[in-house]
Amino acid sequence: MLALAILGLYRAEKAARDWTGAAWLVVLTIKPQLVPMAVLYLAARRRWRLLGYASVMVAMVAAMTALALGPAIWFDYLTHVRGLEHFWGTGTPDYMLNIRGALTRMFGVDQHVWIDPVSEAVWVAAMALVGFALVRRRIDQADDTRPAYAFVIGVGLLANHHLFIHDAVIWTIPLVLFAASIRDAGDDWRPFARFALAWPIIFAVAGKMDIKSGRLTWIDPHTWVFIATIVIIGRRWPGAAQRQTLSNAVAEWRPFMHQAGVRGR
């Protein structure tokens, strides 16, 4: 469901279907830690109407639950959500496929006292990095936003504080979107597709490895694959300057191409 919501949000935003996009964004609130990155992307794309509709929907849902269960339900949630995170996260961080999980596998569950705040700081820093990159590369002027969206979702999955192991299926969306972007650009997309299709094998091998002791703690195939994917996507994501350079080059060559076409006749 969450993977479909990630894909549905992209498709709705691209097609300017604000109400549909808002509905998918509300679905993402099932796992609230996925929402901030999506909101950053939408804000950078200047989809204020979509964000406004989503806010209205969230307010309506909150009002209906307050009427049905009493307003105290939301006060209790806000005051206990952090304790609940620690309750549900107890014993599971070393299985999480994110930075928190990688640190836990390296140093042990008993080091959660410092691992938890560090992973939270990484999450905040990642949001700042993504926000800066979106503004710097002028994503609001981009024609093909699939690499940017794939980058945002990938960083969000790796850096967010709480992510269960089955949530790794969400990675299929940025992988597919980025491969399609390479293909549509006329570049060779098959190497990246092979890399993406190799993930089940990598996951199977990683599942058989004991990386919780000695030097093997640095060999964490899941984490390195995620990092490599984010780097690949980030390197191919063109900024405003690159797009302008390409546009200028096309504009300079257009008269020559036109003359060649006239002479060919």
C-alpha positions in Angstrom: 0.0 0.0 0.0 2.8 2.5 0.9 4.7 1.7 -2.3 1.5 2.3 -4.3 1.0 5.6 -2.4 4.6 6.7 -3.2 4.0 5.9 -6.9 0.5 7.4 -6.9 1.7 10.6 -5.4 4.3 11.1 -8.1 1.8 10.3 -10.9 -0.8 12.6 -9.5 1.6 15.5 -9.0 3.0 15.1 -12.5 -0.6 15.1 -14.0 -1.6 18.0 -11.8 -4.4 16.0 -10.2 -4.3 17.8 -6.9 -7.1 16.0 -5.1 -5.8 12.6 -6.0 -2.3 13.5 -5.0 -3.6 14.9 -1.7 -5.4 11.6 -1.1 -2.2 9.6 -1.7 -0.3 11.9 0.7 -2.9 11.2 3.4 -2.4 7.5 2.8 1.3 8.0 3.5 0.5 9.3 7.0 0.0 5.6 7.9 3.8 5.8 8.3 4.3 9.4 9.2 8.1 9.3 8.8 7.6 9.0 5.1 5.7 12.2 4.8 8.3 15.0 5.4 10.4 14.1 2.3 7.3 13.9 0.2 6.2 17.3 1.5 9.7 18.8 0.7 9.4 17.5 -2.8 5.9 18.9 -3.3 6.9 22.3 -1.8 10.0 22.5 -4.1 7.6 21.7 -7.0 5.4 24.5 -5.8 2.3 22.3 -5.5 0.7 24.4 -2.9 -2.8 23.5 -3.8 -2.1 19.8 -3.5 -0.6 20.4 0.0 -3.5 22.6 0.9 -6.0 19.8 -0.1 -4.0 17.3 1.9 -4.1 19.5 5.0 -7.9 19.8 4.7 -8.2 16.0 4.4 -5.9 15.4 7.4 -8.0 17.9 9.4 -11.2 16.2 8.4 -9.8 12.8 9.4 -8.6 14.2 12.7 -12.0 15.8 13.4 -13.9 12.6 12.6 -11.7 10.4 14.8 -12.0 13.0 17.6 -15.8 12.9 17.3 -15.9 9.1 17.3 -13.3 8.5 19.9 -13.0 11.7 21.8 -10.5 14.6 21.4 -8.2 13.0 24.0 -7.2 10.4 21.4 -5.0 12.9 19.6 -3.5 14.4 22.9 -2.7 10.9 24.0 -1.1 10.1 20.7 1.1 13.2 20.6 2.2 12.6 24.2 2.9 8.9 23.9 4.1 8.6 20.3 7.8 8.8 21.2 7.4 6.2 23.9 5.5 4.0 21.5 8.3 4.3 19.0 10.8 3.0 21.5 8.4 0.2 22.5 7.9 -1.0 19.0 11.6 -0.4 18.1 12.9 -2.4 21.1 14.7 -5.5 19.7 14.1 -4.5 16.1 16.6 -1.7 15.2 19.3 -4.2 14.1 16.8 -5.5 11.5 16.0 -2.0 10.1 17.4 -1.3 6.7 18.3 2.3 7.4 21.1 4.2 9.1 19.8 3.4 12.6 19.8 -0.3 11.7 23.4 -0.2 10.2 24.7 1.5 13.4 22.9 -1.0 15.6 24.4 -3.9 13.7 27.8 -2.4 14.0 27.8 -1.4 17.7 25.0 -3.5 19.2 21.5 -3.0 20.5 22.8 -2.0 23.9 24.3 1.2 22.4 20.9 2.6 21.5 21.4 5.4 24.1 23.7 7.2 21.6 22.6 5.5 18.4 19.0 6.8 18.6 19.9 10.5 18.8 22.6 10.1 16.2 20.2 8.5 13.8 17.6 11.2 14.5 20.3 13.9 13.7 21.1 12.1 10.5 17.4 12.2 9.6 17.2 15.9 10.2 20.4 16.5 8.2 19.1 14.4 5.4 15.9 16.5 5.1 18.1 19.7 5.1 20.3 18.2 2.4 17.3 17.1 0.2 15.6 20.5 0.7 18.8 22.3 -0.4 19.3 20.1 -3.4 15.7 20.5 -4.6 16.0 24.3 -4.4 19.5 24.4 -5.8 18.6 22.3 -8.8 15.4 24.1 -9.5 13.2 21.1 -9.6 10.2 23.3 -10.2 11.5 24.0 -13.7 12.4 20.3 -14.5 10.5 18.5 -17.2 11.5 15.0 -16.1 11.3 14.9 -12.3 11.7 11.1 -11.9 15.4 11.2 -10.9 14.7 13.9 -8.3 11.7 12.0 -6.9 13.7 8.8 -6.8 16.5 10.6 -5.0 14.2 12.1 -2.4 12.5 8.8 -1.7 15.8 6.9 -1.6 17.4 9.3 0.9 14.2 9.3 2.9 14.1 5.5 3.2 17.8 5.3 4.2 17.9 8.1 6.7 14.5 8.0 8.4 14.6 6.9 12.0 12.2 4.0 12.0 11.7 1.6 9.0 10.7 -2.1 9.3 12.5 -4.6 7.1 9.4 -5.2 5.0 9.3 -1.5 4.1 12.3 -2.2 1.8 9.7 -3.0 -0.9 9.2 0.7 -1.3 12.6 0.9 -2.9 11.0 -0.7 -6.0 9.4 2.7 -6.9 12.6 4.9 -7.1 14.4 2.0 -8.9 11.7 1.7 -11.5 11.2 5.5 -12.0 14.9 6.1 -12.4 15.4 3.2 -14.9 12.5 4.6 -16.9 14.0 8.0 -16.9 17.3 6.7 -18.2 15.5 4.8 -20.9 13.3 7.7 -22.0 16.4 9.9 -22.2 17.8 7.6 -24.8 20.7 6.4 -22.6 21.6 2.8 -21.9 19.3 1.8 -19.0 20.1 -1.9 -19.0 23.2 -1.7 -16.6 21.1 0.0 -14.0 18.2 -2.4 -14.6 20.6 -5.4 -14.1 21.8 -3.7 -10.9 18.2 -3.3 -9.6 17.3 -6.9 -10.6 20.3 -8.1 -8.6 18.8 -6.8 -5.4 17.0 -10.0 -4.4 20.2 -11.9 -4.8 22.1 -9.4 -2.7 19.4 -9.5 -0.1 19.5 -13.3 0.0 23.2 -13.4 0.4 23.1 -10.6 3.0 20.5 -12.6 5.0 22.9 -15.5 5.3 25.8 -13.4 6.5 26.7 -12.9 10.1 27.8 -9.3 10.2 27.3 -8.6 13.9 30.9 -9.3 15.1 34.4 -8.3 14.4 35.4 -6.6 11.2 32.5 -8.1 9.3 30.3 -5.3 10.8 31.6 -3.0 8.1 30.3 -5.5 5.4 26.7 -4.6 5.4 25.4 -5.3 1.8 22.0 -3.7 2.4 23.4 -0.4 3.5 26.1 -0.2 0.8 23.6 -1.1 -1.9 21.3 1.7 -0.7 24.1 4.2 -0.6 25.3 3.2 -4.1 21.8 3.6 -5.5 21.4 7.1 -4.0 24.8 8.2 -5.3 24.0 6.8 -8.8 20.7 8.6 -8.9 22.2 11.8 -7.5 25.0 11.9 -10.1 22.6 11.6 -13.0 20.0 14.1 -11.7 20.7 17.2 -13.8 20.6 20.6 -12.2 19.3 23.9 -13.6 22.7 24.9 -15.0 23.1 21.6 -16.9 19.6 21.8 -18.3 20.3 25.4 -19.4 23.6 24.3 -21.0 21.7 21.5 -22.9 19.0 23.9 -24.0 21.6 26.4 -25.2 23.4 23.7 -27.2 20.2 22.6 -28.9 19.3 26.3 -29.7 22.8 26.8 -31.2 22.6 23.8 -33.4 19.0 24.2 -34.5 19.8 26.7 -37.4 22.4 24.3 -38.8 20.0 21.4 -38.5 17.3 23.4 -40.3 19.7 24.3 -43.1 20.8 20.7 -43.5 17.2 19.8 -43.7 16.5 22.4 -46.4 19.5 21.4 -48.4 18.5 17.7 -48.2 15.3 18.5 -50.0 
